[in-house]
């Protein structure tokens, strides 16, 4: 049984501020990307998470919210733990969840866990 873990946080700080905070405090270095749809966003893949993205919640191009129920947040941080052994994913998930929960400028939106056959 394959286990998958997903975290989502919201913030009213800018994408760049959040990226810099993660880099300065925990050496989580995000790369800046530019997408026609999302605009500028930040992304990390590495030791702490299989994927971490920092995006705007509101997308002006399509006039839509990525998280309609959480419009109070201008920035979303989404993290996934989907590759490797279940025990390794669980360990990374617990560590990064603990780290992100200590950041006072972030608020947890969701914490999801799935199993696949």
C-alpha positions as CSV (number, residue, x, y, z in Angstrom):
1,X,0.0,0.0,0.0
2,X,1.5,3.3,-1.1
3,X,1.0,6.3,1.3
4,X,0.8,9.9,0.1
5,X,0.9,13.0,2.3
6,X,-0.1,16.6,1.3
7,X,0.1,19.8,3.3
8,X,-1.3,23.2,2.3
9,X,-0.7,26.5,4.1
10,X,-1.8,30.1,3.5
11,X,-0.1,33.4,4.2
12,X,-0.5,37.1,3.7
13,X,3.2,37.5,3.1
14,X,4.6,37.6,-0.4
15,X,5.9,34.5,-2.2
16,X,9.4,36.0,-2.1
17,X,9.3,36.6,1.6
18,X,8.2,33.1,2.3
19,X,10.8,31.6,0.0
20,X,13.6,33.7,1.7
21,X,12.4,32.7,5.2
22,X,12.5,29.0,4.3
23,X,16.0,29.4,2.8
24,X,17.3,31.4,5.7
25,X,15.9,29.3,8.5
26,X,16.0,25.7,7.2
27,X,18.1,25.9,4.0
28,X,15.1,25.0,1.9
29,X,16.1,26.8,-1.3
30,X,13.2,27.4,-3.8
31,X,13.8,28.1,-7.4
32,X,11.9,31.0,-9.1
33,X,9.8,30.1,-12.1
34,X,7.6,32.0,-14.5
35,X,4.4,30.5,-15.9
36,X,2.0,32.0,-18.3
37,X,-0.9,30.9,-16.1
38,X,0.5,31.2,-12.6
39,X,2.9,34.1,-13.2
40,X,6.0,34.0,-11.0
41,X,6.0,31.1,-8.5
42,X,8.6,29.4,-6.3
43,X,9.3,25.6,-6.3
44,X,11.5,23.2,-4.2
45,X,12.2,19.5,-4.7
46,X,14.7,17.8,-2.4
47,X,15.6,16.3,0.9
48,X,12.7,17.8,2.9
49,X,9.8,17.3,0.4
50,X,9.1,15.8,-3.0
51,X,7.5,19.0,-4.1
52,X,6.9,22.4,-2.4
53,X,5.3,25.3,-4.3
54,X,4.7,28.8,-3.3
55,X,2.1,30.5,-5.5
56,X,-0.4,33.4,-5.5
57,X,-3.8,32.4,-4.4
58,X,-5.5,34.8,-6.9
59,X,-4.7,34.4,-10.6
60,X,-5.4,37.7,-12.4
61,X,-5.1,36.2,-15.9
62,X,-8.2,34.0,-15.4
63,X,-9.7,36.0,-12.6
64,X,-9.9,33.0,-10.3
65,X,-8.8,31.9,-6.9
66,X,-6.8,28.7,-6.5
67,X,-8.3,28.2,-3.1
68,X,-11.8,29.8,-3.3
69,X,-12.6,29.0,0.4
70,X,-9.5,30.8,1.6
71,X,-9.5,34.1,-0.1
72,X,-8.1,35.7,3.0
73,X,-4.6,34.4,2.0
74,X,-2.8,36.0,-0.9
75,X,-0.2,33.2,-1.0
76,X,-0.5,29.4,-0.9
77,X,2.2,26.9,0.1
78,X,1.6,23.4,-1.1
79,X,3.8,20.4,-0.1
80,X,3.7,16.8,-1.3
81,X,5.4,13.7,-0.1
82,X,4.7,11.0,-2.8
83,X,8.0,9.3,-3.7
84,X,10.1,6.7,-1.9
85,X,9.4,4.3,1.0
86,X,6.4,5.0,3.2
87,X,8.5,5.3,6.3
88,X,10.7,7.9,4.6
89,X,7.7,9.9,3.4
90,X,6.2,9.8,6.8
91,X,9.4,11.0,8.4
92,X,9.8,13.9,5.9
93,X,6.1,14.8,6.3
94,X,6.3,15.0,10.1
95,X,9.5,17.0,10.0
96,X,8.4,19.6,7.5
97,X,4.9,19.9,9.1
98,X,6.6,20.6,12.4
99,X,8.8,23.2,10.8
100,X,6.0,25.0,8.9
101,X,3.7,24.9,12.0
102,X,6.3,26.9,13.9
103,X,6.3,29.7,11.3
104,X,3.9,32.4,12.6
105,X,3.2,33.9,9.2
106,X,1.8,30.6,7.9
107,X,-1.6,29.1,8.7
108,X,-2.5,25.5,7.9
109,X,-5.3,25.1,5.4
110,X,-5.2,21.3,5.0
111,X,-3.4,18.2,6.0
112,X,-4.3,15.2,3.8
113,X,-3.2,11.5,3.7
114,X,-4.2,8.9,1.0
115,X,-3.4,5.3,0.4
116,X,-3.1,3.7,-3.1
117,X,-3.0,0.1,-4.0
